[in-house]
């Protein structure tokens, strides 16, 4: 019986770089001269290089596998021409055994979707779209540096439905500079009424090396900048209320919380993301893409010029020294802190099957301590976070990572 494999395809291009984004991506220089922008010719060159990388994974190398999920992320994959997506998927189907009912997702942004592209996406087998909205408030979208409006989302969502896509996710962000609780809950309610099958809600993180990182940095005072009050970050109390309101409002619209930041209607949890949380194998293709194959974590190089050069010379695009073989202890820790992100928690039987050990014996003291603190529940085959444990999940994960097995 073949083993399941996920594929992640990285498209590192977007219309413009958002103020909070630290992803490996480059704005395409259509009109503006944004920092680190690249030409359309670079995009064309990248697609050709990506096709060659796909070809390098000869089917015989992955003969033991069948691909049951594909996720095309970025960047903004939807800025690629339909024919470019078509060519990429022709390569994938030629060199990998893709199951008939595979979940195939692509990330899209409002304003980059056309009926022609949707038709081609359907034809190549794409059956799930993840729309990066972030907010229904145009002023908040401007603050984030998004290249679209809420009206463009409305138009995109309409043609997506008209084109027959019935598995759609929408991404939102909480804690946007200047955001108020009422505005955030309005966003949740407005998107709830659109009734997408899946909603992800992530708290804004200020990352170094981004415009927000430069603006805020160590200047944060009481949750905001005194000299820029209109761009003040919501304080901890407001963040906490947003966090609580997210579950309450989305539950009222019929969504089930299945992971700390993810909500879905019945049957629409993202299978590809679950693969990450359950430590199933996946292969990353493209610039900077990461993989987990067996006990090894691998990563592709992040320099686009070097990526082109190595592809041209038929050399490996793996980052030198980035192949990491995880120890049994590290594998067990990953199994726990990734699996516990899911609301259902982790399976004791799977732990036993994967590692040949009893989880409650290996982590006896840590589990006992966390249960006593009301942060963890052990029931039948599952170990899961309590509601309070979810709220302080990072503290729970540290207990397992720091525990000596």
C-alpha positions as CSV (number, residue, x, y, z in Angstrom):
1,X,0.0,0.0,0.0
2,X,1.4,3.4,-1.0
3,X,2.1,6.1,1.6
4,X,0.4,9.4,1.4
5,X,2.4,12.5,0.5
6,X,1.6,16.1,0.4
7,X,3.1,18.6,-2.1
8,X,3.7,22.2,-1.4
9,X,4.5,24.5,-4.4
10,X,5.9,27.9,-3.6
11,X,5.2,30.9,-5.8
12,X,7.2,33.7,-4.4
13,X,5.6,36.7,-6.2
14,X,2.8,39.2,-5.3
15,X,1.5,42.5,-6.6
16,X,3.0,44.3,-3.6
17,X,4.7,43.4,-0.3
18,X,2.4,43.9,2.7
19,X,3.7,45.9,5.7
20,X,3.6,42.9,8.0
21,X,4.8,40.2,5.6
22,X,8.1,38.3,6.3
23,X,7.4,35.5,3.8
24,X,9.9,34.7,1.1
25,X,8.2,36.7,-1.7
26,X,8.9,39.5,-4.2
27,X,6.6,42.2,-5.6
28,X,6.3,42.1,-9.4
29,X,7.1,45.4,-10.9
30,X,4.0,46.1,-12.9
31,X,3.7,49.8,-12.2
32,X,5.5,50.7,-9.0
33,X,9.2,50.4,-8.0
34,X,8.6,48.8,-4.6
35,X,11.8,47.5,-2.8
36,X,13.1,44.2,-4.0
37,X,10.6,44.1,-6.9
38,X,11.3,41.8,-9.9
39,X,10.3,42.0,-13.5
40,X,7.6,39.8,-15.2
41,X,10.5,38.1,-17.0
42,X,11.8,36.8,-13.7
43,X,8.3,35.3,-13.1
44,X,8.5,33.5,-16.4
45,X,12.0,32.3,-15.7
46,X,10.9,31.0,-12.3
47,X,8.0,29.0,-13.7
48,X,10.3,27.3,-16.1
49,X,12.8,26.6,-13.3
50,X,10.0,25.2,-11.1
51,X,8.9,22.9,-13.9
52,X,12.5,21.6,-14.1
53,X,12.6,21.0,-10.4
54,X,9.4,19.1,-10.6
55,X,10.9,17.0,-13.4
56,X,13.9,16.2,-11.3
57,X,11.7,14.3,-8.9
58,X,11.5,11.2,-11.1
59,X,8.4,9.1,-10.4
60,X,10.6,6.2,-9.5
61,X,12.0,8.1,-6.6
62,X,8.5,8.6,-5.1
63,X,7.2,5.2,-6.2
64,X,6.2,4.3,-2.6
65,X,4.0,7.4,-2.4
66,X,0.7,8.7,-3.6
67,X,-0.1,12.4,-3.5
68,X,-3.3,13.1,-1.6
69,X,-2.9,16.9,-1.0
70,X,-1.3,19.7,-3.0
71,X,-1.0,23.3,-1.7
72,X,0.1,26.1,-4.0
73,X,1.1,29.0,-1.7
74,X,3.2,32.2,-1.8
75,X,3.3,35.1,-2.4
76,X,0.2,35.3,-4.5
77,X,0.0,32.3,-6.9
78,X,-3.1,33.7,-8.5
79,X,-1.0,36.4,-10.3
80,X,0.4,33.6,-12.5
81,X,-1.2,33.4,-16.0
82,X,-3.6,30.5,-16.4
83,X,-1.3,28.8,-18.9
84,X,1.5,28.9,-16.3
85,X,-0.6,27.2,-13.7
86,X,-1.6,24.7,-16.4
87,X,2.0,23.9,-17.3
88,X,3.0,23.4,-13.6
89,X,0.2,20.9,-13.1
90,X,1.0,19.0,-16.2
91,X,4.4,18.5,-14.8
92,X,3.0,17.4,-11.4
93,X,0.7,14.9,-12.9
94,X,3.4,13.5,-15.1
95,X,6.0,13.0,-12.3
96,X,3.8,12.1,-9.3
97,X,1.0,9.7,-8.7
98,X,-1.9,12.0,-7.7
99,X,-5.0,10.3,-6.3
100,X,-8.3,11.1,-8.0
101,X,-9.9,12.8,-4.9
102,X,-6.8,14.8,-3.9
103,X,-7.4,18.1,-2.1
104,X,-5.7,20.7,-4.3
105,X,-5.6,24.2,-2.9
106,X,-4.3,27.5,-4.3
107,X,-3.9,30.8,-2.5
108,X,-5.5,33.8,-4.2
109,X,-5.9,37.5,-3.5
110,X,-8.9,39.6,-4.4
111,X,-8.4,41.5,-7.7
112,X,-6.2,38.7,-9.2
113,X,-8.9,36.3,-10.1
114,X,-10.6,36.1,-13.5
115,X,-13.2,33.8,-14.9
116,X,-10.6,32.6,-17.5
117,X,-8.2,31.6,-14.7
118,X,-10.9,29.9,-12.7
119,X,-11.8,27.8,-15.7
120,X,-8.2,26.7,-16.1
121,X,-7.8,26.0,-12.4
122,X,-10.9,23.8,-12.5
123,X,-9.6,22.0,-15.5
124,X,-6.2,21.1,-13.9
125,X,-8.0,19.8,-10.8
126,X,-7.8,22.7,-8.3
127,X,-10.7,22.2,-6.0
128,X,-10.0,24.5,-3.0
129,X,-9.3,28.2,-3.0
130,X,-7.9,30.2,0.0
131,X,-8.7,33.9,-0.4
132,X,-6.4,36.3,1.5
133,X,-8.8,39.0,2.6
134,X,-7.6,39.9,6.1
135,X,-10.2,42.6,6.8
136,X,-13.5,43.9,5.5
137,X,-12.5,47.5,6.4
138,X,-10.7,49.3,3.5
139,X,-8.8,51.6,5.9
140,X,-7.4,48.6,7.7
141,X,-6.5,47.0,4.4
142,X,-4.5,50.2,3.5
143,X,-2.7,50.1,6.8
144,X,-1.7,46.4,6.2
145,X,-0.5,47.4,2.7
146,X,-2.9,45.1,1.0
147,X,-3.4,45.7,-2.8
148,X,-7.1,45.2,-2.8
149,X,-10.4,46.5,-1.4
150,X,-13.3,44.8,0.3
151,X,-15.4,45.4,-2.9
152,X,-12.8,43.4,-4.9
153,X,-13.2,40.6,-2.4
154,X,-16.9,40.7,-3.0
155,X,-16.5,40.5,-6.7
156,X,-13.9,37.7,-6.5
157,X,-16.0,35.6,-4.1
158,X,-19.0,36.0,-6.5
159,X,-17.2,34.7,-9.6
160,X,-15.5,32.0,-7.5
161,X,-19.0,30.7,-6.6
162,X,-20.3,31.2,-10.1
163,X,-17.4,29.1,-11.4
164,X,-18.4,26.1,-9.2
165,X,-15.9,26.2,-6.4
166,X,-17.6,24.8,-3.3
167,X,-14.5,24.6,-1.0
168,X,-13.4,28.1,-0.2
169,X,-11.4,29.5,2.7
170,X,-11.0,33.1,3.8
171,X,-8.0,34.4,5.8
172,X,-8.5,37.2,8.4
173,X,-6.1,39.1,10.7
174,X,-6.8,40.4,14.2
175,X,-4.9,43.0,16.1
176,X,-4.4,45.3,13.1
177,X,-2.9,48.8,14.0
178,X,-5.8,51.1,14.9
179,X,-8.3,48.2,14.9
180,X,-11.1,48.3,17.5
181,X,-13.0,45.4,18.9
182,X,-16.3,46.5,17.2
183,X,-14.5,46.7,13.8
184,X,-13.0,43.3,14.2
185,X,-16.3,41.6,15.2
186,X,-18.0,43.4,12.2
187,X,-15.4,41.7,9.9
188,X,-16.2,38.3,11.4
189,X,-19.9,38.8,11.0
190,X,-19.7,40.1,7.5
191,X,-17.5,37.1,6.4
192,X,-19.8,34.7,8.3
193,X,-22.7,35.9,6.1
194,X,-20.7,35.0,2.9
195,X,-20.6,31.5,4.3
196,X,-17.2,30.2,3.0
197,X,-16.5,26.6,4.0
198,X,-13.4,27.6,6.0
199,X,-12.1,30.6,7.9
200,X,-8.6,31.2,9.3
201,X,-8.0,34.0,11.8
202,X,-4.4,34.9,12.7
203,X,-3.3,37.4,15.3
204,X,-0.9,40.0,13.8
205,X,2.7,39.4,14.7
206,X,5.3,42.2,14.3
207,X,8.3,40.6,12.5
208,X,11.8,42.1,12.2
209,X,12.8,43.2,8.7
210,X,9.2,44.2,7.8
211,X,7.9,47.8,7.5
212,X,5.9,47.2,10.6
213,X,9.0,45.9,12.4
214,X,10.8,49.1,11.5
215,X,7.9,51.3,12.5
216,X,7.2,49.6,15.8
217,X,10.4,47.8,16.8
218,X,11.2,48.5,20.5
219,X,9.2,51.8,20.4
220,X,6.1,50.1,21.6
221,X,4.7,51.8,24.6
222,X,1.5,50.6,26.3
223,X,0.4,48.7,23.2
224,X,1.1,51.4,20.7
225,X,3.2,54.4,19.6
226,X,2.5,57.6,21.4
227,X,3.4,59.6,18.4
228,X,1.2,57.6,16.1
229,X,-1.9,57.0,18.1
230,X,-4.0,56.2,15.0
231,X,-1.7,53.3,14.3
232,X,-1.6,52.0,17.9
233,X,-1.7,48.3,18.3
234,X,-4.6,47.0,20.3
235,X,-3.6,46.3,23.9
236,X,-3.5,42.9,25.4
237,X,-7.0,43.2,26.8
238,X,-8.5,44.0,23.4
239,X,-6.4,41.2,21.8
240,X,-7.9,38.8,24.3
241,X,-11.5,40.0,23.6
242,X,-10.9,39.6,19.9
243,X,-9.6,36.1,20.5
244,X,-12.7,35.1,22.5
245,X,-15.1,36.8,20.1
246,X,-13.6,34.9,17.2
247,X,-14.8,31.5,18.4
248,X,-18.1,32.8,19.7
249,X,-19.1,34.6,16.5
250,X,-17.8,31.9,14.1
251,X,-19.5,29.2,16.1
252,X,-22.8,31.1,15.8
253,X,-22.4,30.9,12.0
254,X,-21.9,27.1,12.1
255,X,-18.1,26.8,12.1
256,X,-16.3,24.3,14.1
257,X,-12.9,25.2,15.6
258,X,-10.6,22.3,14.7
259,X,-7.2,24.1,15.3
260,X,-6.1,27.0,17.3
261,X,-6.5,29.5,14.4
262,X,-8.7,27.6,12.0
263,X,-12.5,27.1,11.7
264,X,-14.4,25.0,9.2
265,X,-17.9,23.7,8.4
266,X,-18.4,20.0,8.7
267,X,-16.2,18.1,6.3
268,X,-14.1,21.1,5.2
269,X,-11.1,21.1,7.5
270,X,-7.9,21.7,5.5
271,X,-6.4,18.2,4.8
272,X,-3.1,19.6,3.8
273,X,-2.6,21.7,6.9
274,X,-3.6,18.7,9.1
275,X,-0.8,16.8,7.4
276,X,1.7,19.4,8.9
277,X,0.2,19.1,12.4
278,X,0.2,15.3,12.3
279,X,3.7,15.1,11.0
280,X,2.8,13.3,7.8
281,X,5.3,13.5,4.9
282,X,5.3,16.3,2.5
283,X,7.6,17.6,-0.3
284,X,8.3,21.3,-0.8
285,X,9.0,22.4,-4.3
286,X,10.2,25.9,-5.2
287,X,12.3,28.6,-3.7
288,X,12.7,28.2,0.1
289,X,10.2,25.3,0.3
290,X,10.5,23.0,3.2
291,X,10.0,19.2,3.3
292,X,9.5,16.4,5.8
293,X,10.5,13.0,4.4
294,X,10.8,10.2,6.8
295,X,12.8,11.4,9.7
296,X,14.4,14.2,7.7
297,X,13.6,17.9,7.4
298,X,14.9,19.6,4.3
299,X,14.8,23.1,2.9
300,X,15.4,24.6,-0.6
301,X,17.7,27.5,-1.1
302,X,16.2,31.0,-0.6
303,X,18.4,33.0,-3.1
304,X,16.5,33.2,-6.3
305,X,19.5,33.8,-8.5
306,X,21.2,30.7,-7.0
307,X,18.0,28.8,-7.5
308,X,18.0,29.6,-11.2
309,X,21.7,28.8,-11.5
310,X,21.4,25.4,-9.8
311,X,18.4,24.4,-11.9
312,X,20.2,25.4,-15.0
313,X,23.2,23.3,-14.1
314,X,21.0,20.4,-13.0
315,X,22.2,20.6,-9.4
316,X,20.3,20.0,-6.2
317,X,18.4,23.1,-4.9
318,X,18.6,21.8,-1.3
319,X,20.1,24.3,1.1
320,X,23.6,23.2,2.0
321,X,23.6,21.9,5.6
322,X,19.8,22.3,5.8
323,X,19.1,18.5,5.9
324,X,18.2,17.8,9.5
325,X,17.7,14.2,10.8
326,X,15.4,14.5,13.8
327,X,16.2,12.4,16.8
328,X,13.5,10.2,18.3
329,X,13.1,12.7,21.1
330,X,12.7,15.6,18.7
331,X,10.2,13.6,16.7
332,X,8.1,12.9,19.8
333,X,8.2,16.5,20.8
334,X,7.1,17.6,17.3
335,X,4.3,15.1,17.4
336,X,3.0,16.6,20.6
337,X,3.4,20.3,20.1
338,X,2.1,20.2,16.5
339,X,-0.7,17.7,17.3
340,X,-1.9,19.6,20.3
341,X,-2.7,22.6,18.1
342,X,-5.7,20.6,16.9
343,X,-8.7,20.8,19.1
344,X,-9.1,17.0,19.1
345,X,-5.6,16.7,20.4
346,X,-3.2,13.8,19.8
347,X,-3.8,10.1,19.6
348,X,-2.1,7.8,22.2
349,X,-2.4,4.9,19.8
350,X,-0.7,6.8,17.0
351,X,2.1,7.8,19.4
352,X,2.6,4.1,20.3
353,X,2.5,3.1,16.6
354,X,5.0,5.7,15.5
355,X,7.5,5.5,18.4
356,X,6.8,2.2,20.0
357,X,6.3,3.8,23.4
358,X,3.5,4.7,25.7
359,X,3.0,8.5,25.7
360,X,1.6,8.5,29.2
361,X,4.8,6.7,30.4
362,X,7.3,8.8,28.5
363,X,5.7,12.1,29.5
364,X,4.1,11.0,32.8
365,X,5.3,13.9,34.9
366,X,4.6,16.6,32.3
367,X,1.1,15.2,31.6
368,X,0.3,14.9,35.3
369,X,1.4,18.5,36.0
370,X,-0.6,19.9,33.1
371,X,-3.7,17.9,33.9
372,X,-3.4,19.2,37.5
373,X,-3.2,22.8,36.3
374,X,-6.4,22.3,34.2
375,X,-4.6,22.8,30.9
376,X,-4.7,19.2,29.6
377,X,-7.4,16.4,29.4
378,X,-6.6,12.7,29.0
379,X,-9.6,10.8,27.7
380,X,-9.7,7.3,26.1
381,X,-7.3,7.5,23.1
382,X,-6.8,11.3,23.1
383,X,-4.8,13.9,25.0
384,X,-6.0,17.4,24.2
385,X,-5.8,20.9,25.5
386,X,-8.6,22.3,27.7
387,X,-10.2,25.6,26.8
388,X,-7.9,27.3,29.2
389,X,-5.0,25.2,27.8
390,X,-5.8,26.5,24.3
391,X,-5.6,30.0,25.5
392,X,-2.1,29.5,26.9
393,X,-1.0,26.8,24.4
394,X,2.6,28.1,24.1
395,X,3.2,27.5,27.8
396,X,1.9,24.0,27.4
397,X,4.1,23.2,24.5
398,X,7.2,24.4,26.4
399,X,6.5,21.9,29.1
400,X,6.8,19.0,26.6
401,X,9.8,20.5,24.7
402,X,11.8,21.1,27.9
403,X,10.9,17.8,29.5
404,X,13.7,15.3,29.5
405,X,12.6,11.9,28.2
